[in-house]
Amino acid sequence: MRDLLRSGVAGQAAALRDGRVGAVELTEAVLAAVAELNPRVNSFSEVLAESALREAAGLDNCPAGSRGALHGVPVAIKQENDIAGSVTTFGGRANHTPAAADSEIVRRLRRAGAVIIGKTTMPEFGLWPFTESEATGRTDNPWNPRHTAGGSSGGSAAAVATGMVAAAIGGDGGGSIRIPASCCGLFGLKPSRGRVSTAPHPDLWHSLGVLGPLTRSVLDSAMVHDVIAGSAPGDRYGAPASPVSLVEAVRTFPGRLRIGWCTTPPARGTQCDPEVVAATAAMAATLTDLGHEVRPVQPDYPDIRFSFLTQVL
């Protein structure tokens, strides 16, 4: 079962589809992993064990022809998204009213057959590139507890990196999916604005933020994104539907690509760690050896400081 927990979304979905494991059995294994591992990293602010098992039992009774792409796969949800009956805390203690209904992204995950395991930690209001708050404490890096899991989706990243869940939803306005993905060794996808609905809210983080998945692989991310993609009435932004699914795109040979690489951070006054520079250069060399056109570039980054200043004023 431990190997199955680390097989990702694609591996778990295949095992469920082939009947090698049931939704209840997998959900029980995930909850056992949460009970064992969460005290070490503090990635969950709320575990929805009873409702998750009820959902899984219903899915085991679902006819094969009615099963969705994520049938029986347990996933976690960042604390900024509504789950019916749970308080959306945004990492703090000010709100005490349970949400009346699921957010659109949770509704789509359920429709695809995903089992909602619980809500993950975040810094209050998602303001910091680390995950720590007075309400939930500090979320540690699964690989080294002396380091941060990143933020603001650090709880989601730690939950996936430890193998507690195969996928978790994060939000990103200034790196809040990408930073914890980097810190925890995951694939983090920040979709284009309007690609994933933020309903019932018209936008996320005053229009800077978007919702997306953190997973262990590109294919896993594509499977989750295909389920959650699409705008909804009331969204401030929308994006046209992709001409192909991301899963189809992942499985299609891309041909020769034009790739630019840069190690200059967009945030002024900062610099990349030499280890990161070396790893990026090595990847550029590998892509060149694979036949792609690869060259260094120097983007004309705008000054991003003022965009973030408005979030805290």
PENOR-V482031 format. One record per backbone hydrogen bond with DSSP energy under -1.0 kcal/mol. CO is the residue of the C=O (numbers start at 1). NH is the residue of the N-H. If there is no record, write none. Layout:
co=CO nh=NH
co=CO nh=NH
This chain:
co=1 nh=5
co=2 nh=6
co=4 nh=7
co=7 nh=11
co=8 nh=12
co=9 nh=13
co=10 nh=14
co=11 nh=15
co=12 nh=16
co=13 nh=17
co=14 nh=18
co=15 nh=20
co=15 nh=21
co=22 nh=26
co=23 nh=27
co=24 nh=28
co=25 nh=29
co=26 nh=30
co=27 nh=31
co=28 nh=32
co=29 nh=33
co=30 nh=34
co=31 nh=35
co=32 nh=36
co=33 nh=37
co=34 nh=38
co=37 nh=40
co=37 nh=41
co=38 nh=42
co=41 nh=140
co=43 nh=121
co=46 nh=119
co=48 nh=52
co=49 nh=53
co=50 nh=54
co=51 nh=55
co=52 nh=56
co=53 nh=57
co=54 nh=58
co=55 nh=59
co=56 nh=60
co=59 nh=62
co=63 nh=66
co=64 nh=67
co=68 nh=71
co=70 nh=73
co=73 nh=115
co=75 nh=117
co=76 nh=169
co=77 nh=120
co=78 nh=81
co=79 nh=90
co=82 nh=103
co=83 nh=86
co=86 nh=99
co=87 nh=89
co=89 nh=92
co=90 nh=125
co=99 nh=85
co=103 nh=107
co=104 nh=108
co=105 nh=109
co=106 nh=110
co=107 nh=111
co=108 nh=112
co=109 nh=114
co=110 nh=113
co=112 nh=70
co=113 nh=72
co=115 nh=75
co=117 nh=48
co=118 nh=77
co=119 nh=45
co=119 nh=46
co=120 nh=79
co=121 nh=155
co=123 nh=126
co=124 nh=127
co=131 nh=139
co=133 nh=137
co=137 nh=133
co=139 nh=149
co=144 nh=147
co=147 nh=141
co=153 nh=157
co=154 nh=158
co=155 nh=159
co=156 nh=160
co=157 nh=161
co=158 nh=162
co=159 nh=164
co=159 nh=165
co=160 nh=163
co=167 nh=76
co=168 nh=214
co=170 nh=212
co=172 nh=210
co=175 nh=179
co=176 nh=153
co=177 nh=181
co=178 nh=182
co=179 nh=183
co=180 nh=184
co=181 nh=186
co=187 nh=215
co=192 nh=195
co=195 nh=230
co=198 nh=201
co=199 nh=104
co=202 nh=236
co=204 nh=209
co=205 nh=208
co=210 nh=172
co=212 nh=170
co=213 nh=189
co=214 nh=168
co=215 nh=187
co=217 nh=221
co=218 nh=222
co=219 nh=223
co=220 nh=224
co=221 nh=225
co=222 nh=226
co=224 nh=228
co=225 nh=229
co=230 nh=197
co=232 nh=235
co=245 nh=249
co=246 nh=250
co=247 nh=251
co=249 nh=252
co=257 nh=293
co=259 nh=295
co=261 nh=297
co=267 nh=270
co=273 nh=277
co=274 nh=278
co=275 nh=279
co=276 nh=280
co=277 nh=281
co=278 nh=282
co=279 nh=283
co=280 nh=284
co=281 nh=285
co=282 nh=286
co=283 nh=287
co=284 nh=288
co=285 nh=289
co=286 nh=290
co=287 nh=292
co=288 nh=291
co=293 nh=259
co=295 nh=261
co=299 nh=301
co=304 nh=308
co=305 nh=309
co=306 nh=310
co=308 nh=311
co=309 nh=312
